[in-house]
């Protein structure tokens, strides 16, 4: 069964914008495409909005690969929100989670029926996934204090190595003289 692009999905993050994980917000708005006939959404039960990797962030990364079979597709791994379907315009503001890796993204909304099967979707980009993309900069996990501590321990280890080497040489010379 083919999934139709019946929904429109908009993201209020500027194309090319860089968002910081754990700090910045993304506002997502989705609604039924009004060009479809009335009753198209009669089977819709839930909407699952996900953060998806753009093709540029999938290169050389099999764990992010796009597959036509949705159960195997790894494009959209990060959940933004799951909500019951409403035919009106829906909006959700999501704080970028701290565990989201650095990459280029777009947002996709999947519409599910009562059997939890995907029946429609909408996304913030075109069919080639080349427009309206944004970047997320992940948290590096490093702080200045950690860098300073690692430098101090590195210097100490080198000094200790040369110090013990010098002491061993000195003891060896003293034992040869005796």
N, C-alpha and C positions, 0 to 999 in steps of 0.2 A: 504494500500500500504506500503510495507516495504521500508525503506530507506537504500540504499546501502552505504557501506563505500568505496566510489570511490575516495575520496580525501586523500592526505597525509598532515598531519599538524605537524609542528615541532616548538618547543618553545626553545628559547635560554636562558633558565633559568635552571641551573643545578638541577638535581633530588635531592631533599632534601634541596635545597637552601632556605633561608629565605629572602624574599624581604620586604622592608619597604614601607608601604602605603604613597603615596605623594612624595616619593623620588626615588625609584628604577624603572627601565624600564624592560620590557619584549619584546623581539623581536620574532615575530611569522612569520613563513614562511609556505605557503601552495601552493599546486599544484595538478593537476589531477594525479591520480595513472596511471602510464604509462603502466601497465599490462592490462588495459581495452582496448577494441577495439576502433578504431577511430570512432568518431561520438557519443560516449557515452555522451559527454557533450553538445550535440546540443540544449538541452532544458534548460541549465543552464543560469540564468540571474544575480543573485546576490549571494554574499558570506557574511554570517554574522558570525563573529568570536566572541566567548563568553568565559568568564571565568566560569568554572564549579567546583562545590564542589565535592571533592573526598568522597567516602563512609564513611571514618572515620570522616569527618566533617558533615555528614548527620545524624549520630546516635543521637537519642533522639531530633531531630529537624525536625518536620513535615513540616515546611515551606521551607525545602531544599530537600524534598523527591523526589526520582526518580520515575516517572510514565511512562509507555510505550507510552501513548497517549501524544504527544508532547505539545499539548495545555495546558495540566495539569501538565507537567513536570516542576519541580522547581530546577533541578540540575544546570542549566546554567542561572543564573539571571543577570550576569554583562556583559554588552555589551563592547566589545573591539573595533570593527570596522565593518561597513557595506560597502562593495565595490561592484561595478559591476564585474561580473565574467570575468576573463581573463584566457585563457588556459596556459599561461606561469606561471612561478614561481612568487608568490607574497610575498612581505615582508612588515610588518608593525611593527613599534616600538611604544609600548604603555607604558605610564607612569601609574603606579598603582595609581588608584584614591584614594583620602583620605577617601572616604566613604566605602571602601571595608573592610569587617570584617576579623578578624583573623580567619584563617582556612587553610586547605590543599586543593590545587586546581590542576586542569589540564585544558587544553584549547581545545575547540572543534570548528570546522568550519562547519557551516551548509550551504549547497548549495540550493538555492531556484530557482524555475522556474518562468515563467512570471505571473502565478496565485498566486505567493508568497507561494507556498507549498514547504516544505522541500523534496528534492529528493535525496540528498546524504549528507554525512558528513565525516569528518576526525577528529581525535583527537590525542593528544600527549601521550596518555596512551594506555594500552592494553584493551581488552574487559572486563576484570575484574576490571578495573580502579585501579590497584595496583602498576603500575610502572610509572616512570618519573613524579612523583608528586612533587610539590613545595609548600612552605608555604608562606603566606603573614601575616606580623605582622601589625595590625591596629594601628592607632594613638590612644593613650589613652585619649587625651584631657586634661590631667592633667599636670600642670607645678609646679615647685618647689615653685614659689611665691603663687600659689593657696593653696598648702599644708601648707605653713607658715601662711598664713592668716587664714586658718581654725583652726590651732592649737591656734593661738592668740585669736580668738573669742571664742573658747572652754574654754580656761583658764580664759578669762574675765568673761564668763557666770558662771563658777563655783565659782570664787571669788565673783562676785556680789551676787550670791545666798547665800553663807555663810555670806557675809557682811550684807545683808538685814535681814537674819535670826538672826544674832547677835544683830542688832539694834532693832528689834522687841522684842526680849527677854529682852533687856535692858529697853525699854520703858514699857514693861509689869511689870517688877520689880519696876520701879520708880513709876508707877501708883498704885501699891499695897501698897507701903510705905506711900503714901499720904493719 
